[in-house]
Each structure stands twice: as C-alpha cells, then as structure tokens.
Amino acid sequence: MISRGQVLEAGGAEHDVARLLRRREWARVYPGVYVEHTGPLTSEQREWAAILYYAPAALGGETALQKYGVRVGTRATSTADSAIWLAVDRSRRLQERPGVKLQRVTDLERRTMTNLSPPRIRLEHAVLDIAAAADDQATAVAVLADACRSRRTTAPRLLDALEKRPRLRHRRLLRRILCDVAQGVHSVLEHMYLTRVERPHALPTARRQRQVRVGRTKAYRDVEYVGLGTIVELDGRLGHEEALDKWHDLERDIDAAVAGSLTLRVSWGQALQECRVAAAIARVLFARGWTGHPRSCSPVCPVAQINGAQISGAQISGVHRSPSA
C-alpha cells in the first residue's frame, strides 16, 4: 500500500503514478491511495488503505481489539469482510467511505500506539470505547471481563484509563463493572451471580477465581465460600456443553469432594431465577456452618422462608449440624 504523498516524498512524480496505474501494475483503492496489484485486498491491506487515506488515523474499536486478540463477548471482533473501525481526531470533518467506520476521538496522538503496525488505539481505550457503546449491561460486562480474562490487560489498568475519560458514556456503570472484575468476575454469568444472587440476598462474600493446586496442576474456583466448604461453579460458556469439558468439570468436582468441599453448578437456566438460587445456596451454607442472615429482596422472595433453624440437623456431604448451630 502506498499514498500519493509517500510517492512524492520518495522523489516520484504524478506521471509515475499515472504510468503505473495505466500499466495495471498499481490499482487505486481510494483517491490518492494505491496497491501494487489488481486482485482482492487482504484484511491488512484494507486497514492500511484506510489509515493512509484518513491520515493521521489509527485502528480503533472492534478492529483494534481484533489486532490485540481480544473478543467482543462470545463472537470474534472482526472478519475479512467487516467494516474497518478507524479513529480520527474529533476536530476533523470527514466523510465515511464504504467499508470504513469513523470513530472521532479526543487526544488521538496520546491514545495511539504508533510503534505498532498498523498503528492502533491503546488496548484499554479500545476496550472502554466498545463497552461504552454496548446496547446493554450484559454486553458491557462481556467486553470488560473478556479483555481481562484474556490477560491482555487488567481491571486496574482499565480503571486508570477510565479516570482519563471523564465524559465517557456510561462511565459510572463501567466503573462498577470493573470493580467487580477486579474481584474476580470473569464472565456475564459470574457478574449476574454476584449482583443478582449474592449481594441482594446478603449471602456471605465469596472468594472469586481462587487458585488451588490439585497434584501438579492448577485450578481456579469461580466462587468459593472459604471456611464453609462450598464451591459454586458458574457454567455460562458454550464450552461447558462439550463432552470433554464435562469430564474436566466432573474431575474437578471429585477433587474438591475429596478435599471436603461441596461443588454446586449453576448455569444460565438457574441464574435467571436468582431468588430461587439464592434460597438454595443459603440452605447449603447454613448446613455447612454459616451463621449469617440472608435477606429477601421482595415480599415473594423464597429467601424469606430460609433460616438456620430450618436446616438444623441437615446432612450434606457427610456434614452433621447440631440444633444449637
């Protein structure tokens, strides 16, 4: 890819460009932007063509996330035929070309990684842009959680970038989500469990993504009520439906049981009935020794019917409770 300006800077002339186009050695992509063949453009050539045409510019939005290897929710961020997201300075008046989506930003130079090829918006700002543009909270959670789970960035780094964006859309919501992600929330389902099951019903605060070692391998517990021998695994990804993943889950549950912990698995079907799940978890926690007080979130919430006395004498996984408990 090359632009007319680059040709002139390199000592070429307008008639050189005209001759190469006439001989079909070059082809025009945009006015003043050329490619050295007449066949279909690759994804990277499409990106460079847009950058050269709108220069100064950088890849932004979903296109930048794709280059960083980050997904948006459960789908890939871009394909060879999708539009190129391009960040340009907010003060410029530009028309979008077919196949290009312009994202007007403030302080373009400060937010751009110019040392990368092609140049792109810094990862943290690209993630925040997509999360802020999400149509619903679940999508915003997925974007932020996936970026951190991929280990391309961290919640503190995203929070630091957020501090520099005082006018970003849904800023307060993004801050709350990132604070939850910093505590170990790695998926939409995990966020739903935290904000719709655990917190509203005053269940004890769990440890999230706690690393444990089983033999020579490492494992992570989605939600663990430490000291109560109870683990909650949240199966919200499609991978949990695969046979091999089911065997992996079973082996992890067996390892936890051998160590004295009870594993409860919650999927989307149960999580959408948050009050019923909260009541079930409370019953188990009482039987495992919890002495707290769950809270009903409405007059019809079944948690109101759960208390320690009802669970007295219960036996779960070999654990016996005395009436005094």
Secondary structure as a PSIPRED ss2 file (coil, helix, strand):
# PSIPRED VFORMAT (PSIPRED V4.0)

   1 M C   1.000  0.000  0.000
   2 I E   0.000  0.000  1.000
   3 S E   0.000  0.000  1.000
   4 R H   0.000  1.000  0.000
   5 G H   0.000  1.000  0.000
   6 Q H   0.000  1.000  0.000
   7 V H   0.000  1.000  0.000
   8 L H   0.000  1.000  0.000
   9 E H   0.000  1.000  0.000
  10 A C   1.000  0.000  0.000
  11 G C   1.000  0.000  0.000
  12 G C   1.000  0.000  0.000
  13 A C   1.000  0.000  0.000
  14 E H   0.000  1.000  0.000
  15 H H   0.000  1.000  0.000
  16 D H   0.000  1.000  0.000
  17 V H   0.000  1.000  0.000
  18 A H   0.000  1.000  0.000
  19 R H   0.000  1.000  0.000
  20 L H   0.000  1.000  0.000
  21 L H   0.000  1.000  0.000
  22 R H   0.000  1.000  0.000
  23 R C   1.000  0.000  0.000
  24 R C   1.000  0.000  0.000
  25 E C   1.000  0.000  0.000
  26 W C   1.000  0.000  0.000
  27 A E   0.000  0.000  1.000
  28 R E   0.000  0.000  1.000
  29 V E   0.000  0.000  1.000
  30 Y E   0.000  0.000  1.000
  31 P C   1.000  0.000  0.000
  32 G C   1.000  0.000  0.000
  33 V E   0.000  0.000  1.000
  34 Y E   0.000  0.000  1.000
  35 V E   0.000  0.000  1.000
  36 E C   1.000  0.000  0.000
  37 H C   1.000  0.000  0.000
  38 T C   1.000  0.000  0.000
  39 G C   1.000  0.000  0.000
  40 P C   1.000  0.000  0.000
  41 L C   1.000  0.000  0.000
  42 T C   1.000  0.000  0.000
  43 S H   0.000  1.000  0.000
  44 E H   0.000  1.000  0.000
  45 Q H   0.000  1.000  0.000
  46 R H   0.000  1.000  0.000
  47 E H   0.000  1.000  0.000
  48 W H   0.000  1.000  0.000
  49 A H   0.000  1.000  0.000
  50 A H   0.000  1.000  0.000
  51 I H   0.000  1.000  0.000
  52 L H   0.000  1.000  0.000
  53 Y H   0.000  1.000  0.000
  54 Y H   0.000  1.000  0.000
  55 A C   1.000  0.000  0.000
  56 P C   1.000  0.000  0.000
  57 A C   1.000  0.000  0.000
  58 A E   0.000  0.000  1.000
  59 L E   0.000  0.000  1.000
  60 G C   1.000  0.000  0.000
  61 G H   0.000  1.000  0.000
  62 E H   0.000  1.000  0.000
  63 T H   0.000  1.000  0.000
  64 A H   0.000  1.000  0.000
  65 L H   0.000  1.000  0.000
  66 Q H   0.000  1.000  0.000
  67 K H   0.000  1.000  0.000
  68 Y H   0.000  1.000  0.000
  69 G C   1.000  0.000  0.000
  70 V C   1.000  0.000  0.000
  71 R C   1.000  0.000  0.000
  72 V E   0.000  0.000  1.000
  73 G C   1.000  0.000  0.000
  74 T C   1.000  0.000  0.000
  75 R E   0.000  0.000  1.000
  76 A C   1.000  0.000  0.000
  77 T C   1.000  0.000  0.000
  78 S C   1.000  0.000  0.000
  79 T C   1.000  0.000  0.000
  80 A C   1.000  0.000  0.000
  81 D C   1.000  0.000  0.000
  82 S C   1.000  0.000  0.000
  83 A C   1.000  0.000  0.000
  84 I E   0.000  0.000  1.000
  85 W E   0.000  0.000  1.000
  86 L E   0.000  0.000  1.000
  87 A E   0.000  0.000  1.000
  88 V E   0.000  0.000  1.000
  89 D E   0.000  0.000  1.000
  90 R C   1.000  0.000  0.000
  91 S C   1.000  0.000  0.000
  92 R C   1.000  0.000  0.000
  93 R C   1.000  0.000  0.000
  94 L C   1.000  0.000  0.000
  95 Q C   1.000  0.000  0.000
  96 E C   1.000  0.000  0.000
  97 R C   1.000  0.000  0.000
  98 P C   1.000  0.000  0.000
  99 G C   1.000  0.000  0.000
 100 V E   0.000  0.000  1.000
 101 K E   0.000  0.000  1.000
 102 L E   0.000  0.000  1.000
 103 Q E   0.000  0.000  1.000
 104 R E   0.000  0.000  1.000
 105 V E   0.000  0.000  1.000
 106 T C   1.000  0.000  0.000
 107 D C   1.000  0.000  0.000
 108 L H   0.000  1.000  0.000
 109 E H   0.000  1.000  0.000
 110 R H   0.000  1.000  0.000
 111 R H   0.000  1.000  0.000
 112 T E   0.000  0.000  1.000
 113 M E   0.000  0.000  1.000
 114 T C   1.000  0.000  0.000
 115 N C   1.000  0.000  0.000
 116 L C   1.000  0.000  0.000
 117 S C   1.000  0.000  0.000
 118 P C   1.000  0.000  0.000
 119 P C   1.000  0.000  0.000
 120 R E   0.000  0.000  1.000
 121 I E   0.000  0.000  1.000
 122 R C   1.000  0.000  0.000
 123 L H   0.000  1.000  0.000
 124 E H   0.000  1.000  0.000
 125 H H   0.000  1.000  0.000
 126 A H   0.000  1.000  0.000
 127 V H   0.000  1.000  0.000
 128 L H   0.000  1.000  0.000
 129 D H   0.000  1.000  0.000
 130 I H   0.000  1.000  0.000
 131 A H   0.000  1.000  0.000
 132 A H   0.000  1.000  0.000
 133 A C   1.000  0.000  0.000
 134 A C   1.000  0.000  0.000
 135 D C   1.000  0.000  0.000
 136 D C   1.000  0.000  0.000
 137 Q H   0.000  1.000  0.000
 138 A H   0.000  1.000  0.000
 139 T H   0.000  1.000  0.000
 140 A H   0.000  1.000  0.000
 141 V H   0.000  1.000  0.000
 142 A H   0.000  1.000  0.000
 143 V H   0.000  1.000  0.000
 144 L H   0.000  1.000  0.000
 145 A H   0.000  1.000  0.000
 146 D H   0.000  1.000  0.000
 147 A H   0.000  1.000  0.000
 148 C H   0.000  1.000  0.000
 149 R H   0.000  1.000  0.000
 150 S C   1.000  0.000  0.000
 151 R C   1.000  0.000  0.000
 152 R C   1.000  0.000  0.000
 153 T C   1.000  0.000  0.000
 154 T C   1.000  0.000  0.000
 155 A H   0.000  1.000  0.000
 156 P H   0.000  1.000  0.000
 157 R H   0.000  1.000  0.000
 158 L H   0.000  1.000  0.000
 159 L H   0.000  1.000  0.000
 160 D H   0.000  1.000  0.000
 161 A H   0.000  1.000  0.000
 162 L H   0.000  1.000  0.000
 163 E H   0.000  1.000  0.000
 164 K C   1.000  0.000  0.000
 165 R C   1.000  0.000  0.000
 166 P C   1.000  0.000  0.000
 167 R C   1.000  0.000  0.000
 168 L C   1.000  0.000  0.000
 169 R C   1.000  0.000  0.000
 170 H C   1.000  0.000  0.000
 171 R H   0.000  1.000  0.000
 172 R H   0.000  1.000  0.000
 173 L H   0.000  1.000  0.000
 174 L H   0.000  1.000  0.000
 175 R H   0.000  1.000  0.000
 176 R H   0.000  1.000  0.000
 177 I H   0.000  1.000  0.000
 178 L H   0.000  1.000  0.000
 179 C H   0.000  1.000  0.000
 180 D H   0.000  1.000  0.000
 181 V H   0.000  1.000  0.000
 182 A H   0.000  1.000  0.000
 183 Q C   1.000  0.000  0.000
 184 G C   1.000  0.000  0.000
 185 V C   1.000  0.000  0.000
 186 H C   1.000  0.000  0.000
 187 S C   1.000  0.000  0.000
 188 V H   0.000  1.000  0.000
 189 L H   0.000  1.000  0.000
 190 E H   0.000  1.000  0.000
 191 H H   0.000  1.000  0.000
 192 M H   0.000  1.000  0.000
 193 Y H   0.000  1.000  0.000
 194 L H   0.000  1.000  0.000
 195 T H   0.000  1.000  0.000
 196 R H   0.000  1.000  0.000
 197 V H   0.000  1.000  0.000
 198 E H   0.000  1.000  0.000
 199 R C   1.000  0.000  0.000
 200 P C   1.000  0.000  0.000
 201 H C   1.000  0.000  0.000
 202 A C   1.000  0.000  0.000
 203 L C   1.000  0.000  0.000
 204 P C   1.000  0.000  0.000
 205 T C   1.000  0.000  0.000
 206 A C   1.000  0.000  0.000
 207 R E   0.000  0.000  1.000
 208 R E   0.000  0.000  1.000
 209 Q E   0.000  0.000  1.000
 210 R E   0.000  0.000  1.000
 211 Q E   0.000  0.000  1.000
 212 V E   0.000  0.000  1.000
 213 R E   0.000  0.000  1.000
 214 V E   0.000  0.000  1.000
 215 G C   1.000  0.000  0.000
 216 R C   1.000  0.000  0.000
 217 T E   0.000  0.000  1.000
 218 K E   0.000  0.000  1.000
 219 A E   0.000  0.000  1.000
 220 Y E   0.000  0.000  1.000
 221 R E   0.000  0.000  1.000
 222 D E   0.000  0.000  1.000
 223 V E   0.000  0.000  1.000
 224 E E   0.000  0.000  1.000
 225 Y E   0.000  0.000  1.000
 226 V C   1.000  0.000  0.000
 227 G C   1.000  0.000  0.000
 228 L C   1.000  0.000  0.000
 229 G C   1.000  0.000  0.000
 230 T E   0.000  0.000  1.000
 231 I E   0.000  0.000  1.000
 232 V E   0.000  0.000  1.000
 233 E E   0.000  0.000  1.000
 234 L E   0.000  0.000  1.000
 235 D E   0.000  0.000  1.000
 236 G C   1.000  0.000  0.000
 237 R C   1.000  0.000  0.000
 238 L H   0.000  1.000  0.000
 239 G H   0.000  1.000  0.000
 240 H H   0.000  1.000  0.000
 241 E H   0.000  1.000  0.000
 242 E C   1.000  0.000  0.000
 243 A H   0.000  1.000  0.000
 244 L H   0.000  1.000  0.000
 245 D H   0.000  1.000  0.000
 246 K H   0.000  1.000  0.000
 247 W H   0.000  1.000  0.000
 248 H H   0.000  1.000  0.000
 249 D H   0.000  1.000  0.000
 250 L H   0.000  1.000  0.000
 251 E H   0.000  1.000  0.000
 252 R H   0.000  1.000  0.000
 253 D H   0.000  1.000  0.000
 254 I H   0.000  1.000  0.000
 255 D H   0.000  1.000  0.000
 256 A H   0.000  1.000  0.000
 257 A H   0.000  1.000  0.000
 258 V H   0.000  1.000  0.000
 259 A C   1.000  0.000  0.000
 260 G C   1.000  0.000  0.000
 261 S C   1.000  0.000  0.000
 262 L E   0.000  0.000  1.000
 263 T E   0.000  0.000  1.000
 264 L E   0.000  0.000  1.000
 265 R E   0.000  0.000  1.000
 266 V E   0.000  0.000  1.000
 267 S E   0.000  0.000  1.000
 268 W H   0.000  1.000  0.000
 269 G H   0.000  1.000  0.000
 270 Q H   0.000  1.000  0.000
 271 A H   0.000  1.000  0.000
 272 L C   1.000  0.000  0.000
 273 Q C   1.000  0.000  0.000
 274 E H   0.000  1.000  0.000
 275 C H   0.000  1.000  0.000
 276 R H   0.000  1.000  0.000
 277 V H   0.000  1.000  0.000
 278 A H   0.000  1.000  0.000
 279 A H   0.000  1.000  0.000
 280 A H   0.000  1.000  0.000
 281 I H   0.000  1.000  0.000
 282 A H   0.000  1.000  0.000
 283 R H   0.000  1.000  0.000
 284 V H   0.000  1.000  0.000
 285 L H   0.000  1.000  0.000
 286 F H   0.000  1.000  0.000
 287 A H   0.000  1.000  0.000
 288 R C   1.000  0.000  0.000
 289 G C   1.000  0.000  0.000
 290 W C   1.000  0.000  0.000
 291 T C   1.000  0.000  0.000
 292 G C   1.000  0.000  0.000
 293 H C   1.000  0.000  0.000
 294 P C   1.000  0.000  0.000
 295 R C   1.000  0.000  0.000
 296 S C   1.000  0.000  0.000
 297 C C   1.000  0.000  0.000
 298 S C   1.000  0.000  0.000
 299 P C   1.000  0.000  0.000
 300 V C   1.000  0.000  0.000
 301 C C   1.000  0.000  0.000
 302 P H   0.000  1.000  0.000
 303 V H   0.000  1.000  0.000
 304 A H   0.000  1.000  0.000
 305 Q H   0.000  1.000  0.000
 306 I C   1.000  0.000  0.000
 307 N C   1.000  0.000  0.000
 308 G H   0.000  1.000  0.000
 309 A H   0.000  1.000  0.000
 310 Q H   0.000  1.000  0.000
 311 I H   0.000  1.000  0.000
 312 S C   1.000  0.000  0.000
 313 G C   1.000  0.000  0.000
 314 A C   1.000  0.000  0.000
 315 Q E   0.000  0.000  1.000
 316 I E   0.000  0.000  1.000
 317 S C   1.000  0.000  0.000
 318 G C   1.000  0.000  0.000
 319 V E   0.000  0.000  1.000
 320 H E   0.000  0.000  1.000
 321 R C   1.000  0.000  0.000
 322 S C   1.000  0.000  0.000
 323 P C   1.000  0.000  0.000
 324 S C   1.000  0.000  0.000
 325 A C   1.000  0.000  0.000
